[in-house]
């Protein structure tokens, strides 16, 4: 990843994790907890692509696994966010800009449901059956609802910051200086000027030959 992407992603992930642990987790809402960290990873992945999304998701999930009051095995949420970040990055368009809000909202709902199912599935493999006691259906519904309500305030802002940080004007200036314009390079090369010079030389030679012929004709007439 680029340095400017890392410098932006790390503070956003840390701030999202702090808000989620210290504020959202203490709201005691029914069902799931609004996942601000997941929305931050989605916003960055939809700008940076699948590779960047996977790396950011793994790092963000690992921080969530180690941050108190985590009560699950380390690496569990890192795996979940790594997969979600990778899949979310696959919808990144070639232009890097998403014109419609329908796509990101569908991604948010799918990520909320997918992360809950994947987290519960990994927990079942390691012997954690807490999702069964809480009710998986209620968790899926509330997770999708809370994340969908929070997404319009988080995902566009994260994507905007990611695009602003990704557009480095110094890099663009340097790249423009290193790669000159094709048309100017074509004109400054010898091709066009040599052709023009050759044409001018041919015209001058033709004029001299005509003058020589005219002189010869006049000399013959005088004789």
N, C-alpha and C positions, 0 to 999 in steps of 0.2 A: 504493500500500500504506500501511497505517497505520504510525505511528511505532513502536508497540510490537512490531509484526511484524518491522520492519527491525532493531530493537535485539536481537531474539532470533535472527533468521535469520543475521545476519552472524557473531556469535560461534560459532554451531553449525557453519556452513559452514567457517569458518577452522579450528576445532578438528578437524573431520572431515578436512579436507585435510592438516593437519599430521600427524595420526595415520596417514593413508593413505600419505603420502610417506615419513615417517620410520620407520614400524613395519611396516605391512602390505606395502609394496613390497619390504622387505628380508627377508621370510620365505622367498623363493625357492620358493614353492609351485608344483607342476606346473600348467601351463596359465595361466589368468587370475589376476588379483590381486583379492582381495576389495574391492569398491567401496563403501567407507564413505560417500563423498561422494554416491553415487547413493542410498543408503538414507536419508541425511539429507534429500535433496531430496524423496524419496517421502513421508517422514513429514510434512514441512511442506506438501506439495501436497495430501495427503489431508485436511488441516485447513483450509487457506487457499483451496482451490479451484483452478480451472484457470489463472486469471489470475496469482494469486500463485505458483502452481507454475511457470509459465513464466518469470516474472521471476526467481525464486530459482534455477531451473535454469540460466538464462542467466548469471547472475552467478557461480554456483558453477563452471560449466563454464569461464567465462573466466578465473577464478582458477587453475583446474587447467591451462589452456593456457599461462598465463604463469609458473606456479611451476616451478622446476627440480626434477627433470631432464627437463622436457617436451621431446620430440624431434619434435613434430608442428607443423603450422601453427596459428597462433593463431585461435581461433574454431571449431575443429573440434569439440571436446568441448562448447563452449558451445551449439552448435546441437543436439547430441545431447541434452544435459540439458534444454534448453529444450523440445524436443518431448516428452521423457519426462515432465517436470514438468507440462506442459499436459495430456497424456493421463491422468496419474495423478490430477490434480485434478478430472477429469470424474466420478470415482466418488464424490466427496464427497456424502453424503446431505444432505437439507434440514435435518435436526436438527443436523448437524455431528458426530455421534457414530456410529462404526461398531461395531455390537454383536458381530459375528462376526469371528474372526481368519482365516477362509478367504479372504475378499475381499482383504485386504492381502497375504497370502502369495501368492495368484495374481498380484497386481499386481507383487510383488517378482520372481517368476520371469519374468513377461512383460517387465518392465523390464530385467532382466539380459540376457535374450536379445535384446530389441529394441534396447537401447543398443549391444550388441556388433555386431549386424548393421548398425545405422545408422552406427556408427563405422567399420566396415570398408567400408561402401558409400561414405561420404564420402571415406575414404582412397583407394579405388579411383578416384574421380573426379579426385583431385589427384595421382595417380601413386604412392601409397603401397601397396605390395603385401606388406607384412609379414605380414598376416593369412593369406595363402596359404602362406607358408613355415612358419608356426607350426602351422597346421591350424585352420580355422574351426570344425569340429565339436568338437574338443577345447576350444576357447575357449568355445563356447556352453555346453557341459556343465559345465565347471569354474566359469564365471561364475555360472550359475544355482545350482550347488551351494554355492559359497562364500557368495553373497549370501543364499541361503535359510537357511543355518546361522547367519549373523550377524544376520539381520533380527529375530528375536525379542528380541534384546538392544538393538537400536538403534531400530527403527521405533516400538514402543510408547512408549519414553521420549521420543522427539522429539515424537510426537503429544501426549503428556501435557503437556510443556512448552509446546507451541504453544497448546493449549487454555487452560492457566493464564494465559499471557501475553495471550491474546485476550480473556479475561473481565476487563474493567476495572471494578472496583466503583465507582469515582468516576464513570465514564461512565454506569453503570446508575443511580446515584443521581441524577445530573443529568437523565437522560432521564425518570426517574420523576417528578422534581419539575416538569419542563416539561410533562408530559402527565398531568394529574390524572385521577382515576378517573371513568369515565363516569357511574356511578351517583351519586357524590357531586356531580358537576357538574349532573346532572339534578335532584337534590333541592335543590341550592343555587340553581338557576335559578328564575325566577319562575313556571314552569309549574305545578308541583305546589302551591306555596304560594299562588299566585293562585287556583287552583281551590279550595283549601281555604278561602281568604279569601272567595271568592265564595259558597261554600256556606254559610259562617258568616253572611255578610251576608244571604243569602236567607232563612236560618232566622230571623234577627233581624227582618227585614222582615215575614216571615210571622207571627211572634209579635206584633209591633206591630199588624199589620192585624187579627189575631184579637182583641186587646184592644180595639181601636177599635170593632170590630163588636159585641163584648160590651157595651161602654159604651153604644153606640147602642140596642141591644136593651133594656138595663135602663132607659134614659131613656124609651123608647117605652112600656114596661110601666108606668112610674110615671105617665105621662100618662093 
